[in-house]
Amino acid sequence: MEQMTPQSESAEQAALISTLRLVDSVMRIFARSDIGPPPDVQSRPAIYAGNHRSLADLLLASIAFHSWGLPIRPLVASSYFRKPVIGPLLGRLRCIPVGGSEALELATAEIQAGWSVAIMPEGRVVPVEDWKADGVGQLRSGVGRLALETGLPVVATGASGTEAFWPRGATGPRVRPWRRYPLAVRSEVVGVIDAGSPREATEVVRTALVRCVERADTATELMRQSR
């Protein structure tokens, strides 16, 4: 992949931030969002690892990235790019279409081009029964491998509330303007991971992710109580 020139990088990032702003504005109609402070990452780019309870996680991630002022590109299964409505939006959000074993190679290429990337290492929208124990499902080891091979800092990002806004298996979100859904994000800078294997590195990420999700779940519960 060609390295972005400063001019093309600036233009692409500006276009992405503009789309993030649009998603944020539209989502304000349907949801109340509590986004924690931006992660204090000392170097760019970075790897953002989040939990995956709902297809709305991407919408909430867009709100968070806009709030933080960070142009971050999520990895998304290529099949979603062929769907009406959501497909064109994924393109405008500069999401990276991936499938199978090529995902890490594509992520690495975009990192080398100067982009931060977001990955959902559970690898699927996780059923409630698989995450109810501590808020997070089982992670695939790809995130650990990516962290070790690139040597980049990792940021854990825990999302809450999307599972009610767009339940797993539903064809679309529950649009109720008179009932704005509480959504929350909390993050933690894990930093550069020093581990003996991708699986060990993945466990480091998961431990941080559990902490973030717990804080995000607490935030959405407080928002519900304050209605």
C-alpha positions as CSV (number, residue, x, y, z in Angstrom):
1,M,0.0,0.0,0.0
2,E,1.2,3.5,-0.8
3,Q,2.3,5.7,2.1
4,M,0.0,8.6,2.5
5,T,1.5,12.0,1.7
6,P,0.8,14.7,4.3
7,Q,-1.7,16.3,1.9
8,S,-3.6,13.1,1.2
9,E,-3.5,12.1,4.9
10,S,-4.9,15.5,5.9
11,A,-7.7,15.3,3.4
12,E,-8.7,11.8,4.3
13,Q,-8.6,12.5,8.0
14,A,-10.7,15.6,7.5
15,A,-13.3,13.7,5.5
16,L,-13.4,11.0,8.2
17,I,-13.8,13.5,11.0
18,S,-16.6,15.2,9.1
19,T,-18.5,11.9,8.8
20,L,-17.9,11.2,12.5
21,R,-19.4,14.6,13.3
22,L,-22.5,13.7,11.2
23,V,-23.0,10.3,12.9
24,D,-22.6,12.1,16.3
25,S,-25.3,14.6,15.4
26,V,-27.8,12.0,14.1
27,M,-27.2,9.8,17.1
28,R,-28.1,12.6,19.5
29,I,-31.7,12.2,18.3
30,F,-31.9,8.6,19.5
31,A,-29.4,8.2,22.3
32,R,-27.7,9.9,25.3
33,S,-24.0,9.4,25.2
34,D,-21.5,9.5,28.1
35,I,-18.1,9.4,26.5
36,G,-15.1,9.3,28.9
37,P,-12.1,11.5,28.5
38,P,-9.8,10.9,25.5
39,P,-7.1,8.3,26.1
40,D,-3.7,9.8,26.8
41,V,-1.7,8.0,24.2
42,Q,1.8,9.4,23.9
43,S,2.4,8.1,20.4
44,R,0.4,7.6,17.2
45,P,-0.8,5.4,15.7
46,A,-2.4,3.1,18.2
47,I,-4.5,0.0,18.4
48,Y,-8.0,0.4,19.9
49,A,-9.6,-2.8,21.1
50,G,-13.3,-2.9,22.0
51,N,-16.0,-5.3,23.1
52,H,-18.8,-6.2,20.7
53,R,-22.4,-6.5,22.0
54,S,-24.2,-5.0,19.0
55,L,-24.0,-3.7,15.5
56,A,-24.5,-0.3,17.1
57,D,-21.0,-0.5,18.6
58,L,-19.7,1.1,15.4
59,L,-22.1,4.0,15.8
60,L,-21.0,4.5,19.4
61,A,-17.4,4.2,18.5
62,S,-18.0,7.0,15.9
63,I,-19.4,9.2,18.7
64,A,-16.4,8.5,20.9
65,F,-13.8,9.1,18.1
66,H,-15.6,12.4,17.3
67,S,-15.6,13.4,21.0
68,W,-11.9,12.6,21.3
69,G,-11.0,14.2,18.0
70,L,-9.3,11.1,16.7
71,P,-9.5,9.7,13.2
72,I,-9.5,6.0,13.9
73,R,-10.4,3.3,11.3
74,P,-12.3,0.2,12.5
75,L,-11.9,-3.2,11.0
76,V,-15.3,-4.5,9.8
77,A,-16.3,-7.8,8.2
78,S,-16.4,-7.3,4.4
79,S,-20.0,-8.7,4.2
80,Y,-21.4,-5.6,5.9
81,F,-20.1,-3.4,3.1
82,R,-22.6,-5.1,0.7
83,K,-25.7,-4.2,2.8
84,P,-27.9,-1.2,2.0
85,V,-27.6,1.9,4.2
86,I,-24.9,0.5,6.5
87,G,-22.6,-0.4,3.6
88,P,-22.1,3.2,2.2
89,L,-21.8,4.5,5.8
90,L,-18.9,2.1,6.5
91,G,-17.2,3.4,3.4
92,R,-17.6,7.0,4.5
93,L,-16.3,6.0,8.0
94,R,-13.2,4.7,6.2
95,C,-13.7,1.3,7.8
96,I,-11.3,-1.4,6.7
97,P,-13.2,-4.4,5.1
98,V,-11.7,-7.7,6.3
99,G,-12.3,-11.4,6.1
100,G,-10.6,-14.4,7.5
101,S,-6.8,-14.5,7.9
102,E,-6.1,-11.4,5.9
103,A,-7.5,-9.1,8.7
104,L,-4.2,-8.6,10.5
105,E,-2.2,-8.0,7.3
106,L,-4.7,-5.3,6.2
107,A,-4.6,-3.7,9.7
108,T,-0.8,-3.7,9.6
109,A,-0.8,-2.0,6.2
110,E,-3.1,0.8,7.4
111,I,-1.0,1.2,10.5
112,Q,2.1,1.5,8.4
113,A,0.3,4.2,6.4
114,G,-0.1,6.2,9.6
115,W,-3.6,5.3,10.7
116,S,-4.8,4.2,14.1
117,V,-7.1,1.2,13.9
118,A,-10.0,-0.2,16.0
119,I,-10.5,-3.9,16.3
120,M,-13.2,-6.0,18.1
121,P,-11.3,-9.0,19.1
122,E,-14.3,-11.1,20.1
123,G,-14.8,-11.4,16.4
124,R,-18.6,-11.3,16.4
125,V,-21.6,-9.8,18.0
126,V,-21.5,-11.7,21.3
127,P,-24.7,-13.3,22.7
128,V,-25.6,-12.0,26.2
129,E,-25.0,-15.4,27.8
130,D,-21.4,-15.3,26.6
131,W,-20.5,-12.0,28.1
132,K,-22.8,-11.7,31.2
133,A,-20.2,-13.2,33.6
134,D,-17.8,-10.3,33.4
135,G,-19.0,-8.2,30.5
136,V,-16.7,-9.5,27.8
137,G,-16.7,-12.6,25.7
138,Q,-13.7,-14.8,24.7
139,L,-11.1,-12.9,22.6
140,R,-9.4,-14.2,19.6
141,S,-5.6,-13.9,19.8
142,G,-5.2,-11.7,16.7
143,V,-5.3,-8.5,18.8
144,G,-2.3,-9.8,20.8
145,R,-0.4,-10.8,17.7
146,L,-1.1,-7.4,16.2
147,A,0.1,-5.6,19.3
148,L,3.3,-7.7,19.5
149,E,4.2,-7.5,15.9
150,T,3.7,-3.8,15.5
151,G,4.9,-2.8,19.0
152,L,2.2,-0.1,19.1
153,P,0.3,0.9,22.3
154,V,-3.1,-0.6,22.9
155,V,-6.1,1.2,24.2
156,A,-9.0,-0.8,25.6
157,T,-12.4,0.7,25.0
158,G,-15.5,-0.6,26.8
159,A,-18.9,0.1,25.4
160,S,-22.3,-0.3,27.1
161,G,-25.9,0.3,26.2
162,T,-25.7,-0.7,22.5
163,E,-27.2,-4.1,23.2
164,A,-30.5,-2.4,24.1
165,F,-30.4,0.2,21.3
166,W,-29.7,-2.4,18.6
167,P,-30.2,-5.9,20.0
168,R,-28.2,-8.8,18.6
169,G,-30.2,-10.4,15.7
170,A,-32.4,-7.4,15.1
171,T,-32.4,-5.9,11.5
172,G,-32.0,-2.4,12.8
173,P,-31.9,-0.2,15.9
174,R,-34.8,0.6,18.1
175,V,-35.7,4.1,17.0
176,R,-37.7,5.8,19.7
177,P,-37.0,9.6,19.7
178,W,-39.1,9.9,22.9
179,R,-36.8,7.4,24.6
180,R,-33.2,8.1,24.1
181,Y,-31.1,5.2,24.9
182,P,-28.2,5.6,27.4
183,L,-24.8,4.7,25.8
184,A,-21.4,4.9,27.4
185,V,-17.7,4.4,26.6
186,R,-14.8,4.1,28.9
187,S,-11.2,3.6,27.9
188,E,-7.9,2.6,29.4
189,V,-4.4,3.0,27.9
190,V,-2.8,-0.5,28.1
191,G,0.3,0.8,26.4
192,V,2.9,-1.3,24.6
193,I,2.5,-4.9,25.7
194,D,5.4,-7.0,26.7
195,A,4.3,-10.6,26.6
196,G,5.7,-14.0,25.7
197,S,3.0,-14.9,23.2
198,P,-0.1,-13.5,21.3
199,R,-2.4,-15.4,23.8
200,E,-0.7,-13.8,26.8
201,A,-0.9,-10.4,25.2
202,T,-4.6,-11.0,24.4
203,E,-5.2,-11.8,28.1
204,V,-3.6,-8.5,29.0
205,V,-6.0,-6.7,26.7
206,R,-9.0,-8.7,27.9
207,T,-8.3,-7.8,31.6
208,A,-8.2,-4.1,30.8
209,L,-11.3,-4.4,28.6
210,V,-13.3,-6.0,31.5
211,R,-12.4,-3.0,33.7
212,C,-13.5,-0.6,31.0
213,V,-16.8,-2.4,30.3
214,E,-17.6,-2.5,34.0
215,R,-17.1,1.3,34.3
216,A,-19.2,1.8,31.1
217,D,-22.0,-0.4,32.5
218,T,-22.0,1.6,35.7
219,A,-22.3,4.8,33.7
220,T,-25.3,3.6,31.6
221,E,-27.0,2.4,34.8
222,L,-26.6,5.8,36.4
223,M,-28.0,7.4,33.3
224,R,-31.1,5.1,33.4
225,Q,-31.6,6.0,37.1
226,S,-31.4,9.8,36.4
227,R,-34.1,9.9,33.7
